[in-house]
Amino acid sequence: MHQYIFFIGDFPVRSYGLVLSLSIILATGVGYFFAKADGRGYEKYLIDIGIIGGSFGLIGARLWDVFFFDWNYYQHHLNEILNVWQGGMAIQGGVIFGISAVMIYARSKQMDLLHLADLLAPALILGQALGRCANLLNGDAFGAPTGSNFGLLYPASTLAHRTYGDQPLWPAEVWECQLDIVIFALLLIFRCRNYVKGQCFMLYIMLYSSARFVLEYFRGDYNHLVFGLFKSAQMTSIMAFTFSLIVFIYLAFKKRIF
């Protein structure tokens, strides 16, 4: 695990930034492939969509973490809000901000939003998988102590080590990366069957929300419970899963009725 690839003078080139940038580029490429194969001509907008979605996704991921998870710290250190290398990028905020920005852009181009969402769902989850690789390299999204000799040990320069020292931690971010790849494959399989427009994207939300809900029990980077029941990411996952399940079922019944 190397946080820094090399230095240009005193400026560090970080593994985190490189892999995160790569995740946006590759997700855009996958989205371009699906749009090109679809034949509606949406691929001509994919570079713009990648830039807009990636940029607003990064902003949303950072702001979501700052205001929902770490505000007790950042309200006294406002000058550090942009220091993403310290740790603190919430993927749920990234998805919400990124998708919202892309929706506004797509509507301005008169694109079919549900159809576009179905095309980009596999690309989104692939980008998220690579994003978790960036978290692993940076040691800023990590598991709780395992209480045994099993687990990941992080370098002293990482947030994980500053939080738990030399204790072995659950590989929560590694598991999330692996599950995201499984979800990517499941979405590709789902796209091979006849489905109602919008259902592929709803399935993406359901699958990721389910995985995230379970993995939160192994996360150790924040432990605050909402209403003493679940972590905030779990509450978000419950709401997202419920909403997407209702829409998924509604779309199926709507097709049968109309």
C-alpha positions, 0 to 999 in steps of 0.5 A: 500500500503506497499513498504516494507514487512520487514527488514533484519537488514537495508536491506529492502525486497520490495513488488516491487521486490517480486511481480516482481519476482512472475510475471516472475515465473507465466508467465514462468509457464503459458508458460510451460503449453501452451508448454506442451499442444502443444506437440512439446517438447518446455516445456523443454526449458521454464525454460531457456526462463523464466530466459533469458527473465525475466533477459533481460526484467528487464535490458531492462525496466530499460535502456529504462526508463533511456535513453528515459524518465529520461536521463536528471536526470541520466546523472548527477546521473550515480551511481543511474542507477541501483536503480530501487526501485526509480522508472523507469521501462519501460515495452516496453523496457522490452518486446523488450529486453526480446523477442530479447534475447529469440529469439536468444536463441530459434534460437540456439535451432532450435525452430519455432520462430513464433510458440513459440511467439504464445505460449508465448503471453498470458504468456507475457501479464499476466506477464505484468499485475502482473508487474503493481501490483508491480508498484502500490505497489511501487508508481513509475508508476502513473497517473496525478492529477484527479482534483477532490476527486476521485483518488489514494493517495500515501504514502509520501515515493513514487515517486508519492507523491514526484511528486504530493503530496496529490493530488488524481491521476488517477489509470492508472497503476491499469487500465493497470493491468485490461486491461492486464488481459482482453487482456490475456482472449482475447488471450485465446479466439483467440487461440481457433479458427483457426489462421495463425501462428504468428497472436496470437503474432501480436494480443497481440502487437496490443491489448497492444499497443492500451491500452497503447496509451489510458492510456498514456493520464492519466499517470502523471509520465512523460509528455514530448511530441515527436514533440509536439504531443504524448508521447514517449510511445504513439509513440512507441505504434503507430509504434508497432500497425502499424507494427503488423497490417500489419504483421497480415494481410499479414499472413492471405493473405499469407495463402489464396494465398499459 
